[in-house]
Amino acid sequence: MDSTGYTAITRMSGLNREMTAIANNIANSSTTGFRKEGLIFSEHVAQLGRNEASLSMAEGDVRHTNTSQGPLTPTGGAFDFAIEGVGFFLIETPDGEALTRAGAFTPNEAGELTTHDGYRLLDNGGAPIFVPPDAKNVSAASDGTLSADGTPIAQIGLYVPTDPSSFDRTNGVRFTTQGGIEPIEGAVILQGFVENSNVNAVTEVTRMIEVQHAYSLSQTFIEKEDERIRSVLSTLGR
């Protein structure tokens, strides 16, 4: 295959990965705390020779997570929390600590607040948050301070990655980072709310159509190029 074919195939490979990301976004448009994902394309240009044109290769293999605010929905739940602004909740998983914006929690048998998967929510000191089982009223201040029957018991920690470029998605709503995390101040925690996915389904469907069209054009280009090469070989072989 000549360089023209390789250029088209690398572009199609990236478009295929972007299509997968878009489909996953659409599938999770109703998932609480889901962050939209996109793909970053880069261009690599190489000089082939003194009298030859340069070769350009498009590559799409860098995933980007959109951390913009999603819409907030009231639930009235005492252990449902939404972050207004930047920051993530810190949870403890079997593979280590992880960040999330999915703020629907429930007390486990030990009285610790956990996600629906059973992962414990951590406070601003990195310790699990315990809620007394006999507490009749649990309230949360805007800074994340939890009180049981008027007595402060913990403060929900909010964190951000120190190196945003090392932000990795482990599943739709959980993230890890190799560069460490740091606490953040200024964000507001709302009790009785959850943050919905930040995916706009209409925008994603529109983008899917654009990617499908670009993929079809690349495929048509390869077919036409193949026909051209066959025609040249047929002519020279006579």
N, C-alpha and C positions, 0 to 999 in steps of 0.2 A: 504493500500500500504506500502511495506517495504521501508527501507532507500535507497536502490538501485534505486528504482523507483523515489523517490523524487529527488535524485541527478540528474538523467537523465532529469526529467521534469524541474527543475530549469535551467539547461543548455539550454534546448530547448527554454525556455521562453526568456532567454537572447539573444539567436541566432535569435529569431523572431523579437525582438526589433532592433537588429543590421541590420537585413534584411530590416526593415522599413527605417532605417537611410540611408542605401546604396541606396535604391530605390529613396529616396528623393534627395540624392546627384546627382544621374544620371538625375533625372527630372530637376534639377536646374544647370546642367553643362553649360548652356548658359546664366544664369541669372547674370547680372552685379552686382558685389560686393558680390556674394554669398560665404559663408565660409563653407567648407566641415565639416561634422559632423561624429564622430565615437562614439563607445561605449567602455567603460572601464570595463573589467571583474575583479571581485575579488573572492577570494576563502576563504570560512569560514570552519575551521576545528574544530570539537568538539569531545571530548573523550566520548564515550558512556558508558564505564564501565571498570572495572579492567581487565577483560578477553576478552573484545571485541575490535575489530578494531575501529579506529577513523572514523568519518563520515565527508566527504568533500562535501560541497555545493558550486557550482559555481553560481555567481550572476552577471548579466550584467544590471545595471540600472543607471550608471553614464555616462552622455553624455559629450563628449569632442569636442570642436570646434577647428578646425585647422585654425590658423590665418596666415599661410604662405602667401607670396606674390603671387597674381594671375597675369597672363599675361596682359599687357597693350595694349589697342587698340586705335589708333588715330581716333578721330571723327571730329576734327576741330571746335567743338562747343565752343563758348566763355564761356559758363557756365558749361562745362564738366570738371571735375577735377579728377585726379587720384593721390593716395598717393604712393610714392616710398619709402618703408621702413615701420616701425611700426607706429601705430597710427590710429585713427578713426575720421571721421567727427562727430560733435555733432549736433543733430537735436532736435527740439521741437515737441513732439507729445501730443495728448490729455491725455495720461497716464504719462506724464513726459518726461524728457530728455532721448534720446537714442543714441547709437553709431552705425555708419554704415560705410561701405567702398564703398557703391554705390554713386558715385559722379556725377551723371547726374542731374543738377538742372536747373530750369527755374524761371524767375521773375514772381511773381503773380501780381494782379491788383494794389497792393500797392507798387510794386517795390522791394519786398523782395524775396530773393532767396529761393526756396522751392524744395522739392523732387516731384516726379510725384504724390505722395499721398497728396501733399499740406502741408507737414511738413516743417517748416522753418529751414534753415541752420543758425547755430549760430557762432559768431566770437570768438576770443580768450578771450573775456570778458563775454561770455554767452549771448550776445545780437543778435537779428536778423540782417542779413546783407542786407542793402538797396543799391540798384543800381539806380541812377538817370535815369528816363525814357528817357531823352533826350541825354544820353551818347552815343557817336558815336563809341567809342573804349574802351572796357573793357579788361584790361590785368591783369595777375596774376604773381607775382614773385614766385621764388621757395620756399620762406618762407611763402607763402599764402597771401601776401599783395596784395589786389585788388586796382587797379587804374582805374579811369574813366577819359578818355581824359588826362592822365598824372597826375591826382591828386589822391593821396591815399585816399581811402574811408573806408577801413576795412581790417582786417586780419583774414583769415579763421582759426578757432581754430582746433587744433589736440589734441586728448586726448587718454589716456589709462586708463583702470581700475586699481585702486590702489591694489585691491585684485583679481588677475586673476581667483582664484577658485570660485568667485561669479559671473562670467561672464555667463549670461543667454540669450538664444536666444528667442526673441519674435516672429520673423518670419524669413524668409530666409535671410534677409539682415539687420535686426535691432536687436540690443542687448542692454540689460540693465545690471546693476550691483548694488548689494546691498552694496558694499564696497566703493562706491564713485569713482570719476575719478580725474585725474590730467593732466595738460597740458604737452605736450612733445615737445621737440625741436630736430632738427637734421633731421627729415623726410623732403622729398622734395615733393612739390605739382606741378604736371604737368597740365598745361591748355591745353584743346583740346584733352584730353585722358580720357578713363574710364578703370577701372580695371575689368577684366572678372572674372568669377568664378574660384576658385583655385581647382576645381574638375577635375581630370583626368579620363575621362569616361572609358578608357580601363582598368585602374587600378581598378576602382569601379566594372566593370563587372566581372573581374577576382576574386575580393574579394567576389562578390555575388555568384559565382559558388562554392567557397570554403565554404562559410557559408551554402549554400544549401546542400553540401555534408556532412558537419558536422551535420546538422539537420537530414538528412536522416539516418546517422549512429546512432544517438541517438534514433531515432524512431525505427529503427531495433532492437536496444539493448532492448528497452522496450518490444517489441513484443516477442523477444526471452526469456526474463526474465519471461514474462507472461506465455509463453508455458512451461517453466521449472517449475514454481509454480503449474500450472495445472497438469502437469505430476506427481509431487510429491504428490499432494493431491489425485490424482486418484489412485496412487500406495498405499498410506496409507489407502485409504478408502476401499480397497478390503478385 
